Amino acid sequence: MMKKLIVLSAATLVACGAQATSYKDGSYTGEGKGRESQIHVQVDVTGGKIAAVKVTKHGETDMMIAAPIEMMLPEIVAKNGVEGVESVSGATMSSDGIKAAVLDALSKVK
């Protein structure tokens, strides 16, 4: 019985991975509300996947935005979106602004 559950779980994970989101190639911009300002991002899509995310403009305190940029942007690229990307503790509003901006940009892809 346990063996069947493991095989079933593995098959489900493979099926979920096969349905990974694919985006139309291009550069997309979006914005989201941070603590102090609107945060603007550029999301570059290559080969149907997020290739790069850049914060292009913000009015946040440099100390508050530095950690979310350093920690979250590579994770957003690796996960091909914001799902499962945790906000940075102590910079939650800036983190949430980045995620909102990425979602805004990706909403223009579909």
C-alpha positions, 0 to 999 in steps of 0.5 A: 500500500505504501509503495502505491502511495509513493508511486502515485505521489511521484506521478502527480508531481511529474504531472504538475511539473509538466504543466509549468507555466509558459510565457510569451517571449518579450520584456514586460513591465509592471508595478506594485505598491511597496511601503514608501512608493510604487515599485517598478519592475521589468520581467524578461521572458526567454524560451517561455520562462522568466529569464530575468527580473529587474527593479527599474524604479522605486522610492523605498529606503535602500536598506529596505529594498536591498534584501528583497532584490538580492534574495527574491529576484533570483528565486522568482526566476528559478520558480518561474513566478512568485508562487512559493516565493517568501517575503523577506522578514523585516521588509515585507511591504517592499517584498510584497510590492515586488511580487505585485509588480511581477504579477502585474508584468506577467498579467500583460503576457497572457 
